[in-house]
Amino acid sequence: MIQEKLRLLQTGKLTAEQNIKSFIDKIKKEDKNINSFIEVNKNAVQEAKELDKKKKKGRLFGLAIAVKSNICVKGLLTSCGSKTLSNFYSPYDADVIKKIKQEDGIIIGMVNMDEFACGSTGENSFYGPTKNPVALDRVPGGSSSGSAASVAADFCDLSLGSDTGGSIRTPASHCGIIGIKPSYGRVSRYGLIDLSMSLDQIGVFSKEVYGSALLLNIIAGRSENDPITFDNEVEDYHIEIDKVSSDLTIGISKNFNDLCQDKRILGLINKKIDEFSKKYKYQKKEVDLEYVKLAVQTYYPLVYVEFFSSTRKFDGRKYGFKIEENCGEEVLRRILGGREISKAEHKGKYYRQALATKNLIKNDFDNAFKKVDFIISPVVPRLPNKTTKKITDPKEMYAYDAFTIPSNLAGNCAAVINIGKIENVPVGLQVICPSFKESLMFNILHKFEMLK
Amino acid sequence: MDQEKIQKQAKKIMDDFIKALEKQELSEFSITRKKSLRDQEKYEVDKDFKDNWLKIVPKKKDRYLAAEKGHWK
């Protein structure tokens, strides 16, 4: 229990040094089978010793936090899981890292990921694939594969990831933990190496809802370094998770359910919704999300173009190596595809059409949230593939994100919580809330947690 | 990796995707404008910009930046 651990750390019954050392010992012994860490912070124990001398303790005092390798941590390898940046040690801390350090959290290391966040399985890393600690024969999901695996394997207390089209929620589902994608504009991306700047968000992983709520409360908020962040009040999500919310209406969409290939997943989710609505006396209502069927087709032209643009700095002149000569196939596909459809001869047709449809999807959600308080959906359309059966068709791989992409396009906040297993593989449920309703989202997640 | 093959594949994916999107009726928001600026918008060109910029570029040819091809190798 993270609350109990925090109490022990705050009262000195457990030292930060003891906490960090126990994780590092476990990583040394067990991570060779999981491959979740790219780099363990060599100074973590020393940093913990220094913290133990402090009289006034921050809210994350002594907790070990793993960081996805596309978020800059001063002095640590921010490789993006790519050979391109395999020699890039960040010269500064991202905004989120500064905030964690201010609250006495300790960065235990940089974790594995799909190269430049391009992937949904955790298999596309220069540093080798990440394994799923709770279902070793299955992929852990991506792109924040190491962030999810390190929490699931108890190599850290909490972790940070990034979510552009499901990169937090998919691995959270496959590893059986909590994964949070905040609303667009809720968390500063300063220091995040971007995949697609109009969709990227930094989010969190934990084993219990409380941990995610606390960490998000700390990293959220306006930053002058990221102009898309908003001034909206950051509520005390971790304190308000017990809040009694009555008269809520759950939204369920046939448009989502039609996309689910494995009906066993749908069956498990429906069973959970029934249990949930009965216990808390919430109403259920069908909502029309007509355009979510086009989410994948809308998302990829945007990502291709924005990713192509964002990678122009990786020319091997200032730092790292030239990306086109050092990246894997999926990264190259997005760069070359983005370059092609950005050409003047196409007059912005692809990007503009995708932007227009993005707006239709956003309208769908805005209208739905006039009738319901939150929407529940599956996270992925089928169980994660076996590690021996790599998906080679890009379109098949892209379709895997069909349930998670819509929230990125609409800018909503969304989260995943485990609801059981099928074939011994964890299955998650997705809770989607309107933008900046994170407090409600944590409240609902906690209620699901209490059902277990 | 065969770059040409990957590029063709990527283009085909994008073409398939955009075909699906083009079938949708677009909302007022998304109507393509004939002009890139609205009537009330005024875009003032900084007339000195190019002259000032040409003063600081490492290499130039006439009124253009000369590419420093291979310079960094």
Interface residues (C-beta under 8 A of the other chain):
Chain A: Y291 L294 V296 Q297 T298 Y300 P301 Y304 D315 G316 R317 E324 E329 L332 R333 R334 L336 G337 E340 I341 K349 Y350 R352 Q353 A354 L355 A356 T357 N359 L360 N363 P394 K395 Y398
Chain B: M1 Q3 I6 Q7 Q9 A10 K11 I13 M14 D16 F17 I18 A20 L21 E22 Q24 L26 S27 F29 S30 T32 W72
